[in-house]
Amino acid sequence: MYIKLTNATPAHKGTPLAIRQDMVISVHHNTIVRDDGTVEPVTFLHCPPHGTWEAQDSFDSVVQQLNMATGGFTVAPVEPEAKPKRATRVKADPA
């Protein structure tokens, strides 16, 4: 499933951007200064081995889309299975 964003990279600013949600490893938000001196907020999506994408969308919006793309499921820790107990011999009743 894809999430739909708006590109923030200066060469493609404002164009639609779709990223496969299972490719996104991390998301963070920061304010950056461009080469021309403009300051803007950008949300970064790290998608190895392809690199990092810059989006104009808010951090919360990106995370919400990622959560909806996965059905909103959270991954719970998996408990290790208990090992079966060894069988013990029962002594026969002498009576």
N, C-alpha and C positions, 0 to 999 in steps of 0.2 A: 504494500500500500504506500502511496505517496503522500507527503505533506506539501501544501502549497504555500510558498513564501514570496516575498518581494526582494529582489536582488539589491544589495547595497554596495557592491563593487563599483567603483567609479566608471569603469568602461561599460557596464551593463546596468547602471542604476535605474531602478524603477521597473525593470522588466520582470515578468513572472519567473519563478524558480520552483521547480518540483524536485524533491529529494526523496528517495526511497527511505522510509522510516527505519528499516532494519540496518541501514548503512551508518546511521548516526550513533557515534560513540559517546560524545559529550556535547553539552551546550553551555555557553557562558555569554555574558553581556558586559560590554565595556564602552566607554566613550573614547573615540580615537580622533587624532588630528591627521587630516589628509595632507598630501604634498602641497596643495594650494593654500593651506592654513585653515581650512574649514574644520570645525569640530562637529562630530555627529555621534549619536548613540548607534551601536551596531551589536547584533546578536550573532555570535560565531557558532557554527555547527561543524564539529570535527568528524570527518568521514574518511578514515583511512582505507585504502592507500591513496585515495583521490585528493586529499587535502582538506582545507578548511574553507567553508562557504560563509560569506557575509550576507546577513539578511537585515532588512529594515524592521521586521516584525519584532514585537517585544519578546523578552525571555519567556514570560508567562504564556503568551500565545503559542510559541513554539513548543513548549513543554506540554501544553494542553493538547495540541494537535498530535504530538507523539503519543500521549496517553490514550487518546481516542483511537489512534491507528492500531494500537495493540489491544483494543477492547477495554482499556482502563484497568487491566489486570496488574497486580503487583506481584512480584516474585517473592514467595515466602521461603525462608531457609528450609532445606530438606533435612529431616532428621534421619540419621543413619538407622538402618534396620537393626533390630536387636538380634543377636546371634541366638540360634536355638540352644537351649540347655542340653547338655549331654545327658543321655539316659543313664539312670543309676539302677543297679540291681537291687531288687527287694529280696531280703532273706526270707526263705520259706519259714513258716511258723512250725516249730518242732512239735506242736501238740497234735 
